Amino acid sequence: MESESDRADSRIFLGGLRLVTISKNEAQGSDEENVYNADLPNSKAP
C-alpha cells in the first residue's frame, strides 16, 4: 500500500510533468498538442 506521502509525491511529480509538457508545447506552437493540453486540468485555454 502507498503511504500518504508517496501519493503526495506522485501528485507533485505529475503536476510538474504536466507544466513542463505544456510549456514545451506552447514553445513549439503545435495546434495538435495544444488541443490535447486543453483537455488536461489546470491547462490554459487556447
N, C-alpha and C positions, 0 to 999 in steps of 0.2 A: 504493500500500500504506500502511496505517496504521502509524505508529510505536508503540513500546511505550507511550510517554507519552500518545499520543492515546487508546489503548484504556483506559488507567487513568483518564483524564479522563472518558471516556464512562461507565465503571462508577460513578465517584463521582457524576456528574451524575444518572444513572438512579437510583442509590440514594437520593439526596436527593429526587428527584421522588417516589419510592415513599413515603418517610417523610412528605412533605407531603400526599400523597394520602390516606394512612391517617389522618393527624391530622384532615384536613378531614372525612373520612367518619365518624370517631368523634364529632366535634363535632356533626355533623348527626344521628347516631344512625339512619342508614338501614340496615335489615336487609339489603336487596338489595346495597348497596355493601359491607357488612361480609362477606357471603358471598363476594363477589368477592375481597376482600382476603385471605380465609382461604386462597385458592389461591396467593397470592404468597409467595415465600420471605421469611423474616425478618419476617413479619407476626405479630401476636399472635393466638392462637386466641380465638374468640368465647366 
